[in-house]
């Protein structure tokens, strides 16, 4: 698969996808968003991919949407707002859904700034690592008179709680990587030099794990906010029953009895 604004390399069972528009701080234009959508769709259809690592080239992870491009304002018969809303519905939102629906674990490595839509993109990861110099900033309101999108209004309150999510969105104050780790926005903050090696190690570790288990953990956690306790308990019973019939569970039991590490096959 070839891209203009992304680069892709498969390392074993890990798909290593890199945002590759460093001269624009990896700002999202519509072609780049469409490539991200295509990549997620391809990963979902490839049983040989058991984890995804999303990184970025250059000194920023993603500076948000590239509003300097004409991509967003093609229809001159519509207002600016109508054009942007249409772009969100046609391109951005389907891309977010495709990444959110991925069954395999997604590790995101954030180096430098993640701003606006770049924050939302980072939060599509199941495990987010950031370099110590990284910064997260919701600049929509104070800089542009806009509001978080690409799922930002969904993910931020779920992860941080309403009070902190509103503060970030209303004030637009930068959140450093160490603060993001303390707040629970990300999994961990590491030295800049260790970011990619540690993120790659995590992705490889997940790729060697019980893929069917990971798939159901993601489904279960994504379902939780909309269910009652009774409904969640029943969903746990259903999914746990499915997992107990997998080869990986049988391998896990055999490895436990033999006192050796399990060799999961993802089936």
C-alpha positions as CSV (number, residue, x, y, z in Angstrom):
1,X,0.0,0.0,0.0
2,X,1.5,3.3,-1.1
3,X,0.6,6.7,0.4
4,X,1.5,10.3,-0.3
5,X,1.3,11.7,3.3
6,X,1.8,8.5,5.3
7,X,4.6,5.9,5.3
8,X,3.9,2.3,6.2
9,X,6.2,-0.6,7.2
10,X,5.2,-4.0,8.5
11,X,7.5,-5.3,11.1
12,X,6.5,-8.9,11.8
13,X,2.9,-8.7,12.9
14,X,3.1,-4.9,13.7
15,X,2.0,-2.3,11.1
16,X,4.1,0.8,11.7
17,X,2.3,3.8,10.2
18,X,4.0,7.2,10.3
19,X,2.4,10.6,9.6
20,X,4.7,11.9,7.0
21,X,4.0,15.6,6.4
22,X,6.8,17.0,8.6
23,X,7.1,20.3,6.7
24,X,3.5,21.1,7.8
25,X,3.9,19.7,11.3
26,X,1.8,16.7,10.1
27,X,-1.3,18.9,9.8
28,X,-4.3,16.9,8.5
29,X,-5.4,17.7,5.0
30,X,-8.3,15.8,3.4
31,X,-6.0,13.4,1.3
32,X,-4.1,12.6,4.5
33,X,-7.3,11.8,6.3
34,X,-8.5,9.6,3.5
35,X,-5.2,7.8,3.6
36,X,-5.6,7.2,7.4
37,X,-9.1,5.8,6.7
38,X,-7.7,3.5,4.0
39,X,-4.9,2.3,6.3
40,X,-7.3,1.5,9.1
41,X,-9.6,-0.4,6.7
42,X,-6.6,-2.4,5.4
43,X,-5.4,-3.3,8.8
44,X,-8.9,-4.5,9.8
45,X,-8.9,-6.8,6.8
46,X,-5.4,-8.3,7.3
47,X,-5.2,-11.2,9.7
48,X,-1.4,-10.9,9.6
49,X,-1.5,-7.6,11.5
50,X,-1.9,-8.1,15.2
51,X,-1.0,-4.6,16.4
52,X,-0.6,-1.1,15.0
53,X,2.0,1.5,15.9
54,X,1.2,5.1,14.9
55,X,4.0,7.6,15.0
56,X,4.9,10.9,13.2
57,X,7.9,12.2,11.3
58,X,9.6,15.5,12.3
59,X,9.3,17.7,15.3
60,X,5.5,17.4,15.8
61,X,3.0,14.6,16.1
62,X,0.2,16.5,14.5
63,X,-0.6,20.3,14.6
64,X,-4.3,19.7,13.8
65,X,-6.3,20.2,10.7
66,X,-4.7,22.1,7.9
67,X,-7.2,24.9,7.5
68,X,-5.0,26.7,5.0
69,X,-5.9,24.2,2.3
70,X,-8.7,24.7,-0.2
71,X,-9.8,21.0,0.5
72,X,-12.2,22.2,3.1
73,X,-13.8,25.0,1.1
74,X,-14.4,23.4,-2.3
75,X,-18.1,24.1,-2.6
76,X,-18.4,27.9,-3.2
77,X,-22.2,27.7,-3.0
78,X,-21.9,26.8,0.7
79,X,-20.8,28.7,3.7
80,X,-17.5,28.1,5.4
81,X,-19.3,26.3,8.2
82,X,-21.3,24.1,5.8
83,X,-18.0,23.1,4.1
84,X,-16.3,22.2,7.3
85,X,-19.3,20.3,8.6
86,X,-19.5,18.4,5.3
87,X,-15.8,17.6,5.5
88,X,-16.2,16.2,9.0
89,X,-19.1,14.1,8.0
90,X,-17.6,12.8,4.7
91,X,-14.0,12.3,5.7
92,X,-12.9,13.0,9.2
93,X,-15.7,11.2,11.1
94,X,-15.5,7.9,9.1
95,X,-11.7,7.9,9.6
96,X,-12.2,8.2,13.4
97,X,-14.7,5.5,13.4
98,X,-12.5,3.2,11.4
99,X,-9.6,3.6,13.8
100,X,-11.9,3.3,16.9
101,X,-13.4,0.1,15.5
102,X,-10.0,-1.6,14.9
103,X,-10.0,-4.9,16.8
104,X,-6.2,-5.1,17.2
105,X,-4.4,-2.9,19.8
106,X,-3.2,0.5,18.6
107,X,-0.1,2.1,20.2
108,X,0.5,5.8,19.6
109,X,3.8,7.5,20.1
110,X,3.5,11.3,20.5
111,X,6.6,13.4,20.0
112,X,6.5,17.2,20.0
113,X,3.1,19.0,19.8
114,X,-0.3,17.4,19.4
115,X,-2.7,20.2,18.9
116,X,-6.5,20.3,18.2
117,X,-7.4,17.4,16.0
118,X,-3.9,16.0,16.7
119,X,-5.0,15.4,20.3
120,X,-8.1,13.6,19.1
121,X,-6.0,11.5,16.7
122,X,-3.6,10.5,19.5
123,X,-6.4,9.5,21.7
124,X,-7.6,6.9,19.2
125,X,-4.7,4.8,20.5
126,X,-5.4,2.1,23.1
127,X,-2.0,2.8,24.6
128,X,-0.5,6.3,24.2
129,X,3.2,7.0,25.0
130,X,4.6,10.5,24.8
131,X,8.1,11.9,24.8
132,X,8.9,14.2,27.7
133,X,9.0,17.3,25.5
134,X,5.6,16.5,24.0
135,X,2.7,18.9,24.5
136,X,-1.1,18.4,24.2
137,X,-3.1,21.5,23.5
138,X,-6.8,22.0,22.7
139,X,-6.5,25.2,20.7
140,X,-9.9,25.2,19.1
141,X,-11.7,27.8,21.2
142,X,-8.9,30.3,22.3
143,X,-7.1,30.3,18.9
144,X,-9.9,29.7,16.4
145,X,-13.2,30.2,18.0
146,X,-14.1,26.5,17.4
147,X,-14.6,23.4,19.5
148,X,-13.0,20.0,19.8
149,X,-13.9,17.6,17.0
150,X,-12.7,14.2,15.7
151,X,-14.1,12.7,18.9
152,X,-12.4,15.1,21.2
153,X,-15.6,15.9,23.0
154,X,-16.2,12.2,23.5
155,X,-12.7,11.0,24.5
156,X,-11.6,13.8,26.8
157,X,-14.4,13.7,29.3
158,X,-14.3,9.9,29.3
159,X,-10.6,9.8,30.1
160,X,-10.2,12.9,32.3
161,X,-13.6,13.6,33.7
162,X,-15.8,16.6,32.8
163,X,-14.0,19.2,34.9
164,X,-10.5,18.7,33.4
165,X,-11.9,18.1,29.9
166,X,-13.8,21.4,30.0
167,X,-10.8,23.3,31.4
168,X,-8.6,22.1,28.5
169,X,-11.2,22.9,25.9
170,X,-12.2,26.3,27.2
171,X,-8.8,27.6,28.2
172,X,-6.6,25.9,25.6
173,X,-3.6,25.8,28.0
174,X,-0.8,23.4,27.0
175,X,-0.7,20.1,28.9
176,X,2.9,18.8,29.1
177,X,3.6,15.1,28.7
178,X,4.4,14.6,32.4
179,X,1.2,16.4,33.4
180,X,-0.7,14.3,30.8
181,X,0.7,11.1,32.5
182,X,-0.3,12.3,36.0
183,X,-3.8,13.2,34.8
184,X,-4.3,9.8,33.2
185,X,-4.6,11.2,29.6
186,X,-1.8,8.9,28.4
187,X,-0.3,5.6,29.4
188,X,3.2,6.9,30.0
189,X,5.8,9.7,29.6
190,X,9.3,8.6,28.6
191,X,12.5,10.3,27.6
192,X,12.4,11.6,24.0
193,X,15.2,9.3,23.0
194,X,13.3,6.3,24.3
195,X,9.9,7.1,22.8
196,X,10.1,5.1,19.6
197,X,12.0,2.1,21.0
198,X,9.6,1.7,23.9
199,X,6.5,2.2,21.7
200,X,7.8,-0.4,19.2
201,X,8.5,-2.8,22.1
202,X,5.0,-2.4,23.4
203,X,3.5,-2.9,19.9
204,X,5.6,-6.1,19.4
205,X,4.6,-7.4,22.8
206,X,0.9,-6.9,22.0
207,X,1.3,-8.5,18.5
208,X,2.6,-11.6,20.3
209,X,-0.3,-11.7,22.7
210,X,-3.8,-13.2,22.6
211,X,-5.4,-11.3,19.8
212,X,-8.9,-12.6,20.4
213,X,-8.7,-11.5,24.0
214,X,-7.5,-8.0,23.0
215,X,-10.4,-7.7,20.5
216,X,-13.0,-8.4,23.2
217,X,-11.3,-6.2,25.8
218,X,-11.6,-3.3,23.4
219,X,-15.2,-4.1,22.6
220,X,-16.1,-4.5,26.3
221,X,-14.4,-1.2,27.3
222,X,-15.9,0.7,24.4
223,X,-19.4,-0.6,25.3
224,X,-19.2,0.2,29.0
225,X,-20.4,3.9,29.1
226,X,-23.7,3.0,27.6
227,X,-24.6,-0.1,29.6
228,X,-26.0,-0.8,33.0
229,X,-24.0,-3.0,35.4
230,X,-26.4,-5.9,34.7
231,X,-25.9,-5.5,30.9
232,X,-22.2,-5.2,31.3
233,X,-22.0,-8.4,33.5
234,X,-24.0,-10.3,30.8
235,X,-21.7,-9.0,28.0
236,X,-18.7,-10.1,30.1
237,X,-20.3,-13.6,30.4
238,X,-20.8,-13.8,26.6
239,X,-17.4,-12.6,25.6
240,X,-15.6,-14.6,28.3
241,X,-17.4,-17.7,27.1
242,X,-16.2,-17.1,23.5
243,X,-12.6,-16.6,24.7
244,X,-12.7,-19.9,26.8
245,X,-13.3,-21.7,23.5
246,X,-10.2,-20.3,21.8
247,X,-7.0,-22.1,21.1
248,X,-5.2,-19.3,23.0
249,X,-7.0,-20.1,26.2
250,X,-6.2,-23.8,25.9
251,X,-2.5,-22.7,25.3
252,X,-2.7,-20.4,28.3
253,X,-3.9,-23.2,30.6
254,X,-1.3,-25.7,29.2
255,X,1.5,-23.1,29.7
256,X,0.3,-22.4,33.2
257,X,0.4,-26.0,34.2
258,X,3.8,-26.6,32.5
259,X,5.1,-23.4,34.2
260,X,6.3,-21.9,30.9
261,X,5.4,-18.7,28.9
262,X,2.4,-19.1,26.7
263,X,2.9,-19.1,22.9
264,X,-0.3,-17.3,21.7
265,X,-1.3,-17.6,18.0
266,X,-4.2,-15.1,18.1
267,X,-6.8,-17.8,17.4
